């Protein structure tokens, strides 16, 4: 294998699912602006919209995740077409 191909700055990073507040820690090189303290240890925090704990494929539940009002925007544009 070639030397110097992979990044050297792997570190533990906390990822937080914003739809159900589940947090997990894994090693990553991602840059984070926020931090979180878990069990007395401070980790960089990356907020995500969906993870395996909230995705319908993994949970078996259909759940509407609307983070930016997209459903309301769609309904205001196209939802009232059949009503006359």
C-alpha positions as CSV (number, residue, x, y, z in Angstrom):
1,X,0.0,0.0,0.0
2,X,1.1,3.6,-0.6
3,X,2.3,5.5,2.4
4,X,0.5,8.8,3.3
5,X,-2.6,7.8,1.4
6,X,-5.0,7.8,4.4
7,X,-5.6,10.8,6.8
8,X,-3.7,10.7,10.1
9,X,-6.2,12.8,12.1
10,X,-8.7,10.2,13.1
11,X,-10.3,11.0,16.5
12,X,-13.4,10.0,18.4
13,X,-16.4,12.2,17.3
14,X,-20.0,12.2,18.7
15,X,-22.8,12.1,16.1
16,X,-26.3,13.2,17.4
17,X,-29.5,12.2,15.6
18,X,-31.6,15.3,15.9
19,X,-34.9,13.5,15.2
20,X,-34.7,11.3,18.3
21,X,-31.7,12.6,20.3
22,X,-29.7,9.4,20.0
23,X,-25.9,9.9,20.2
24,X,-23.2,7.6,19.2
25,X,-19.4,7.9,19.2
26,X,-17.2,6.7,16.3
27,X,-13.8,7.7,14.9
28,X,-13.8,10.3,12.2
29,X,-11.9,13.1,10.5
30,X,-14.9,15.4,10.1
31,X,-14.5,19.0,11.3
32,X,-17.0,20.0,14.0
33,X,-18.0,23.4,15.4
34,X,-19.7,22.2,18.6
35,X,-18.7,19.9,21.4
36,X,-20.6,17.7,23.8
37,X,-19.6,16.1,27.1
38,X,-20.5,12.4,27.5
39,X,-19.5,10.6,30.7
40,X,-17.0,13.4,31.6
41,X,-15.2,13.3,28.3
42,X,-15.6,16.1,25.7
43,X,-16.1,15.1,22.1
44,X,-16.6,17.1,18.9
45,X,-20.3,17.1,18.0
46,X,-21.8,16.6,14.5
47,X,-25.6,16.9,14.2
48,X,-27.3,14.7,11.7
49,X,-30.9,14.5,10.6
50,X,-31.3,10.7,10.3
51,X,-29.4,7.7,11.5
52,X,-30.1,4.0,11.8
53,X,-32.1,4.6,15.0
54,X,-34.6,6.8,13.2
55,X,-34.6,5.5,9.6
56,X,-37.7,3.6,8.7
57,X,-35.8,0.8,7.0
58,X,-34.0,-0.1,10.2
59,X,-36.9,0.7,12.7
60,X,-39.7,-0.9,10.7
61,X,-41.9,2.2,11.3
62,X,-43.0,4.8,8.9
63,X,-42.2,8.2,10.3
64,X,-42.4,11.5,8.6
65,X,-39.2,13.5,9.1
66,X,-39.9,17.1,8.0
67,X,-36.9,19.3,8.9
68,X,-37.5,22.3,6.6
69,X,-41.2,22.5,6.2
70,X,-41.1,20.7,2.8
71,X,-44.3,18.9,3.3
72,X,-46.2,22.0,4.2
73,X,-44.7,23.8,1.2
74,X,-45.7,21.0,-1.1
75,X,-49.2,20.9,0.3
76,X,-49.6,24.7,-0.1
77,X,-48.6,24.4,-3.7
78,X,-50.2,21.2,-4.9
79,X,-52.3,19.8,-2.1
80,X,-55.5,21.7,-2.9
81,X,-55.8,20.9,-6.6
82,X,-58.6,18.4,-6.2
83,X,-60.7,20.7,-4.1
84,X,-63.0,23.0,-6.1
